[in-house]
Amino acid sequence: MKNVHGNYSIIDIINDPFGFTHAEISAVLGSHDSKELYSSLYKKIHPSKKIHTIWIKDIFKDTDTEKYLYELTDNNCIETVCIKRRTGLTACISVQAGCPVQCLFCESGRNGLVRNLSASEIVQQVIFLKKQINRIVFMGIGEPLYNYDSLIRAIHILRDRDGLDFPTDGITVSTVGPVKQLKRLREEHIKIQLVLSLHATTQKARNYIIPGMAGNDIHETVKSALSYSQRHNRKISTAYLLLPGINSAYSDIKQLVEWFKHENVLINLLEYNQTNKSVLRKADKCEITAFKNRLEELGLEARIRISHGRTIKAACGQLAGGHGIKA
């Protein structure tokens, strides 16, 4: 049975209902049955295990952080992080198994991309945390904009008023900024929060740190991110992992000022979290503070972002879809 509104059937919905909006399900099942099904997915605490396509394999706990190891139907694993903040709980969601970008400072791309996640697999990471989440960040394993269609579909499902009804203001996409996809995101009618993982101010340094982005001009990447900010009237964040001798010179500060002064941008300075393939020197607190102070003196808004979950390998750059330290 194929629906005239889309290339899906009642069998598709029954087998994997988390991949559809309420309107799509209603178009196939009708209003009454779709409301009952959607309620069972998003309003109940324990959805039926018969409709899972991911399962919690293990949970690792730190003081304010939990890491969930999910197993997929093909036996691949992904990781999701839940962080307790003063403002509530933040869920850090994965969009791919493995990652094609292979940042020098990150474990996620150690073995390259395994596969994209479906929208359903993305949504289920949030649902099965079984917690009152008030912020979702697509900042786990994988590059969100390289799984563009599944990402956007998952956002629409999470925002669906008949389901979780998650507020758009509470959704953040963190991306290394592939230009083609950034331009496409600009035209979407969803005003999500955007984080640009920049980490360099020259093409040479960025190609070294983020080899998977070598085909994207750094200036075009910045221009596209700023265009998103202007189009949607959103402050964007620029993630900048300070690496002494690579991106910490005064020339780097001057370029950041040239790009972002008078723009609606926050510079988030990150500390390097040790990984299994560590080849980089971590900036000490004095170096990071000095860099931040200089940015502020020259008119930029900057802050130092605190990492959570290092002891369970749940901090930025440490997720790999493998095993951490069991609490």
Sequence and secondary structure as in RCSB ss.txt:
>XXXX:A:sequence
MKNVHGNYSIIDIINDPFGFTHAEISAVLGSHDSKELYSSLYKKIHPSKKIHTIWIKDIFKDTDTEKYLYELTDN
NCIETVCIKRRTGLTACISVQAGCPVQCLFCESGRNGLVRNLSASEIVQQVIFLKKQINRIVFMGIGEPLYNYDS
LIRAIHILRDRDGLDFPTDGITVSTVGPVKQLKRLREEHIKIQLVLSLHATTQKARNYIIPGMAGNDIHETVKSA
LSYSQRHNRKISTAYLLLPGINSAYSDIKQLVEWFKHENVLINLLEYNQTNKSVLRKADKCEITAFKNRLEELGL
EARIRISHGRTIKAACGQLAGGHGIKA
>XXXX:A:secstr
  BTTBS  HHHHHH GGGS HHHHHHHH HHHHHHHHHHHHTSSS  GGG SEEEEEEEE SSEEEEEEEETTS
 EEEEEEEEETTEEEEE   EEE SS  TT STTTT EEEE  HHHHHHHHHTT S EEEEEE SSS GGGGHHH
HHHHHHHHH TTTT   GGGEEEEE   HHHHHHHHTSS   EEEEE   SSHHHHHHH GGGTTS HHHHHHHH
HHHHHHHT  EEEEEE  TTTS SHHHHHHHHHHHTTSSEEEEEE     TT  S    HHHHHHHHHHHHHTT 
EEEE     GGGT STT   SS     
